[in-house]
C-alpha cells in the first residue's frame, strides 16, 4: 500500500540508511482525506465474488488475469488460481517461502517474487517449474510473456529468464538515482519488446531477444536543490494503446509516446505514483493529491477532472463499461462517469487499503486489498 507520497519519499530516504520504511506500510495519508460525499448513485454495481488470498503485509501485490483465470499471491507464500467469472478456486498452494511481489502470468506460466530476490515460476496447474536468484529484492510483479519472465530488482537490474527452464537469457543494469521511491513500477511485455517504468523518471523500451535498448525517454523531471526534491520516478506499468505507449511519473509528466520510436505524442506536467488507464479514446490518471483526470489520447487535452477524492490515496484507474474505477486507502472502490468524471457508484471491499493495480477480466474489475480480500465487481 502507498502512504501519502511525500511521506513515502521520506521513508525511501530512511530506507537507504535504516532499511525500515516502506511505501506499502498502509498508514493513513498525512494530509486529511476528503470525506466521502453523498451523491445519487446512477450506476448499479455488485460484487460478483470475493476470496481471501492473505495479507500483503508491507508489499504491493497485484492480481494477474489470463485465459479466464485470475492469479493472486500474498506475503505468507500463498499463490492461487481463481476462475475470473465466478470466483471458484482452481488451486491454492504455498510457494514455500515468503513473497514480496506478484503475481504475473500469461496463462501458461505463473511467476512471483520470493524473499531475498528469488524468482519462482509455476505452471498453470500450480506445479513448480523452477526458481532463480535475482541480484536483490524484487517488489514489482514479474512480467510474463513471449516465453520470458522479466523482473526488475531494487538495484535497478532487469533480468529475463526462460519461462520453461528458468535459464537466464539476459540482464541489463540501469543507473540507480541516489534516492528513489520504494515502489513497484511495472513491466509490460509485447511482441519483440518490453516497456519498463524506471527510477529517475525513465520510460525504457528493451529488445526481448537480448535486452538491448530500443529507446528511452524521460517522463520524470528531477528538479530542486536536494536529492529529496529531485525524486522523479516513473510509476505504475506502461500501457499500450494502439501504437502508443502511455506512462506517468512522480514529480514529472503524463504522456503518450510512439511505441516504436519513443517520439513523444504529447506530454503534460503531472505527478502520480500509480499508473494510467485508457479506453482507447482517453487516458485516465490519478495524481498524488487524489484528483482523477481524463486526457484525450489524441492530444492530451484535459476532458475532465474530479477532485472529490482528494488525499484518499487512489489506485491506478481501471476502465469498466461506462465507468472509471479507483480504490482508496479505506477499502472503498469508486466509480466515475467516463463522460464527465462525476461519481456514479461506490462499493467497499473491506476496511483496509486497496492495492494499486486492479485488473479487468471479462466483464469484471478485480481489486486486491492489503488485508487480503480479492473482489470482482461488475456493473449492470
PyMOL commands that set and color helices and strands:
alter all, ss='L'
color gray80, all
select helices_A, chain A and resi 5-18+115-117
alter helices_A, ss='H'
color red, helices_A
select strands_A, chain A and resi 45-52+64-66+69-73+78-83+89-94+99-105+109-114+118-123+128-133+143-145+148-152+157-162+168-173+187-190+193-198+202-207+213-218+234-241+244-249+252-258+264-270+276-278+282-286+292-296+302-306+318-320+323-327+332-337+343-348+359-361+364-368+373-379
alter strands_A, ss='S'
color yellow, strands_A
deselect
rebuild
show_as cartoon
